[in-house]
Amino acid sequence: MAADNAGVDRALGAIGTTFRLTRLYPPSHPAVIESLRQIGEAIPALAALGTVEWKVGVTGLHWHGQHLLPRNAQIAELAGLLYARGVRTVTLNPGMTPDHVLTLFQVATGIAPPNDGALGRIALALGRRTAARLERLRPPTAGSGAPATPDPPAASTPATEVTTEQSSAAAAEALMAGKRASAAFRPDVLPVDVEVRRAVTALGNATTPEEQSAAVEHLAAFAPQVLGLRDVAIAADAIAALDRLLPTAKDPRLLETIDRAALALSERALVERLVHRLGESRVPPEEREALVAAVAALASLSMGLVLDAFLSASVDLRAPYRGAVRKAADRALEPLQGKLADRDPQVVAAAAEFVGLTGSPQAVTLLIPLLRHASEFVREAALLGLAEAGGREVARPAMPALKDESVAGGDPTSSTVLIRRVEQEPDEGVQAELLRAIGRLGAREALDVLARYAEPGGVMHRRSATVRAAAVDGLRHIARPEARGLLELYSKDKEPTVRKAAEAGLK
């Protein structure tokens, strides 16, 4: 028990520290983020104990008859606030995350109700059920605001008295029946989240079409309960599992079953919650991966919501949306095409960037006309999208945009995208044009990149003369002594094309 207490005490200490910090700073503060990370490190020790149930008292939390961290003022304050809200038991189930703990803090401070679905694997039990029942059975008194009347004689209205008593008892019994039914113990029925996770696991292990169809049908049977749970992580796992199975499914019956299950899980309210959760800052990596796959799988329904969320999100929270578009690939192209004709330039710019992220062969055809758009932001996004799409056909139409005096081509920060692209591009002709463009933009990091590509390379990885000459040609646009020295060096190179490019740069 001592070892168990050590793990519990460590987790409680991290929870208490985080509770204090969340009352002083916003969730994005580095101190809060660090304390949440410490909670995440302490959670496995709790999960190893299985389900842990803490009794909530006025002065603290109790477990197995012991007062946990009795001298910790933060835990005492948290327990006192929960007690004041009527919470008498806190049950921690395996699978709890730091976000669930944050919702527990919101319950303590009155921001969230005790039955909030965001509590996830944390269950709260309220007390005073008997007091609530007696309160509803108690007749009105003068002090309660109801008119006080003298008690009639017992023999005068016996039928009325019996009827009133029976109706009150029936109402109270009906009220408590729902609570007893919700808390009924049924050993033959597993919780919905457990059933769904088992179905997802069975779907991944199934090898034959018959086994796969049975697993999909089992998963589809729980779709209404999944929607009712409002737990986006479970729904994302189910949708991602179906999406992984779809490319390999050949049996018509299996494909029909997958379509039916996907349709049952594609409720708009669920898609909205998936997209909203995707943009939150503190999401576990495994859950974020499932969210990206789920949003991508529902691209026909989600891309409009993703675009709106992308525009309203801060720059540091936009990466998951880009990841979902990349994952969706061609499936995202159709819902995005209509956005390219929107009247709002910001919407068009975001849609242009997304179209490039799809990697579809049609992306180049759709983005090239936007290089002549009236808005400089749209022209910049189209250029970025073309750089993401890549390919030989991108180089020629993109070259005039590099002379654009607007932010689309004239900003040296655009070199970041070009540098990333030149390192990934296998085509030497496209590489050469990108290197010349990097030189014209003249960013701070351009000299290092061009100097590296101007080198001849080793015996095993010798660089072609075309790429080297393009890098040397880009060096002549950089007004730095180091670039001048490199041009003088390569003016004596053995390769004629490299030597001519260096000599032209020295003139």
VENQUIQUI-V450181 format. One record per pair of residues at least 12 apart in sequence whose ideal C-beta (glycine too) atoms are under 8 Angstrom apart, sorted by the first residue. I is the first residue (numbers start at 1). J is the second residue. If there is no record, write none. Layout:
i-><I/I>
j-><J/J>
This chain:
i-><1/4/5/6/7/7/7/7/7/8/8/8/8/8/8/9/9/10/10/11/11/11/11/11/12/12/12/12/12/13/13/13/14/14/14/14/14/15/15/15/15/16/16/16/16/16/17/17/17/18/18/18/18/18/18/18/18/18/19/19/19/19/19/19/20/21/22/22/23/27/27/27/28/33/36/36/36/36/37/39/39/40/40/40/43/43/43/46/46/47/47/47/50/51/51/51/51/52/52/53/53/53/53/54/54/54/54/54/55/55/56/56/56/56/56/56/56/57/57/58/58/58/59/59/59/60/60/60/60/61/61/61/78/78/81/81/82/82/82/82/85/85/85/85/86/86/86/86/87/87/87/87/87/87/88/88/88/89/89/90/90/90/90/91/91/91/91/92/92/93/93/93/94/95/95/96/96/96/97/97/97/97/98/99/99/99/99/100/100/100/100/100/101/103/103/103/103/103/104/104/104/107/107/114/117/117/117/120/120/129/129/133/133/133/136/136/136/136/137/137/137/192/192/192/192/192/193/193/193/195/196/196/196/196/196/196/197/197/199/199/199/199/199/200/200/200/200/202/202/203/203/203/203/203/203/204/204/209/209/209/209/209/212/212/212/212/213/213/213/213/216/216/216/216/216/216/217/217/219/219/219/219/220/220/220/220/223/223/223/223/224/226/226/227/227/227/227/230/232/232/232/232/232/233/233/233/235/235/235/235/235/236/236/236/236/236/236/236/237/238/239/239/239/239/239/239/240/240/240/240/240/242/242/242/242/242/243/243/243/243/244/245/246/262/262/266/266/268/271/271/271/271/271/272/274/274/274/274/274/275/275/275/275/275/276/277/278/278/278/278/278/278/278/278/279/279/279/279/279/280/281/283/288/291/291/292/292/292/292/293/295/295/295/296/296/296/296/296/296/296/297/297/299/299/299/299/300/300/300/302/303/303/303/303/303/303/304/304/306/306/306/306/307/307/307/307/307/307/309/310/310/310/311/311/311/322/322/322/325/325/325/326/326/326/328/329/329/329/330/330/332/332/333/333/333/333/333/336/336/336/336/337/337/339/340/340/340/340/345/345/345/345/345/346/348/348/348/348/348/349/349/349/349/349/350/352/352/352/352/352/352/352/353/353/353/353/354/355/355/356/356/356/356/356/356/356/357/357/359/359/360/363/363/363/364/364/364/364/364/367/367/367/367/368/368/368/370/371/371/371/371/371/371/376/376/376/376/377/377/379/379/379/379/379/380/380/380/380/380/380/382/382/383/383/383/383/383/384/384/386/387/387/387/387/388/388/390/390/390/390/391/391/392/392/392/394/395/395/395/395/398/398/399/399/402/402/402/409/410/411/412/412/412/412/412/413/414/415/415/415/415/415/416/418/418/418/418/419/419/419/419/421/422/422/422/422/422/428/428/428/429/431/431/431/432/432/432/432/433/435/435/435/435/435/435/435/435/436/436/436/437/438/438/439/439/439/439/439/439/439/440/440/442/442/442/446/446/447/447/447/447/447/450/450/450/450/450/450/451/451/451/451/452/453/453/453/453/454/454/454/454/454/454/454/455/456/456/465/465/465/466/468/468/468/468/468/469/469/469/469/469/470/472/472/472/472/472/472/472/473/473/473/475/475/476/476/476/484/487/487/487/488/488/489/490/491/491>
j-><64/49/66/45/42/45/46/48/49/45/46/49/52/63/68/68/69/42/45/39/42/43/45/46/61/68/69/72/75/42/69/72/35/38/39/41/42/39/75/78/101/69/72/74/75/78/35/38/74/32/35/36/38/39/98/101/102/105/74/75/77/78/105/108/74/35/102/105/109/102/281/282/281/282/98/101/102/282/98/98/101/97/98/284/96/97/98/92/96/94/95/96/94/91/92/93/94/91/92/89/90/91/92/68/89/90/91/92/88/89/79/82/83/87/88/89/90/79/83/79/80/83/76/79/80/72/75/76/79/75/79/90/105/108/108/109/104/107/108/124/107/108/110/114/114/126/127/128/107/114/124/125/126/127/125/126/127/124/125/104/122/123/124/122/123/124/125/121/122/121/122/123/121/120/121/120/121/122/120/121/284/287/282/118/120/282/283/118/119/120/121/122/122/116/118/119/120/122/119/122/124/119/124/126/229/230/231/231/233/176/179/172/175/176/168/171/172/175/168/169/172/222/225/226/229/234/229/231/234/222/219/222/226/234/237/238/234/237/215/218/219/222/238/219/237/238/241/215/218/215/216/219/241/242/245/241/244/249/250/251/253/254/245/249/251/254/251/253/254/257/242/245/254/257/258/261/257/261/238/241/242/261/257/260/261/264/238/261/264/265/264/238/265/265/267/269/270/273/270/273/274/277/291/287/290/291/265/270/273/274/294/274/277/287/290/291/293/294/290/265/262/265/293/294/297/298/289/290/293/294/297/258/261/262/265/297/293/294/296/297/293/258/258/297/298/298/301/301/295/298/301/302/305/305/291/294/295/298/302/295/302/305/306/309/309/291/291/292/295/306/309/320/321/324/309/313/317/320/321/317/317/320/320/320/324/320/323/324/327/327/324/327/328/324/325/327/328/329/331/332/328/331/328/331/332/335/331/334/335/324/325/328/332/335/336/354/335/339/321/324/325/354/336/339/347/350/351/354/321/322/350/354/346/347/350/353/354/357/354/357/358/357/358/359/358/358/359/360/358/360/354/358/355/358/360/362/363/351/354/355/358/355/366/351/352/355/366/370/373/374/375/377/378/377/370/373/375/378/381/375/377/378/380/381/381/367/370/378/381/382/384/385/381/384/385/388/385/367/385/382/384/385/386/387/388/389/385/388/388/389/389/385/386/389/386/389/391/393/394/382/385/386/389/382/386/397/382/383/386/397/398/400/401/404/406/407/408/407/408/401/404/406/408/409/406/407/408/409/411/414/401/408/398/401/408/409/414/414/417/398/417/418/420/421/417/421/421/424/425/430/427/430/427/429/430/430/429/430/433/434/433/437/433/437/437/440/441/441/441/441/441/442/443/444/446/443/441/438/441/443/445/446/443/434/437/438/441/438/445/446/449/434/434/435/438/449/453/464/466/467/466/453/467/470/466/467/469/470/470/449/450/453/467/470/471/473/474/470/473/474/474/450/474/471/473/474/475/476/477/478/474/477/477/478/479/474/478/475/478/480/482/483/471/472/474/475/478/483/471/475/482/486/471/467/468/470/471/468/471/472/475/486/490/498/468/468/495/495/497/498/497/490/493/495/497/498/495/497/498/500/501/501/486/487/490/498/501/502/505/501/504/505/487/505/504/505/506/506/502/505/506/502/506/502/502/503/506>
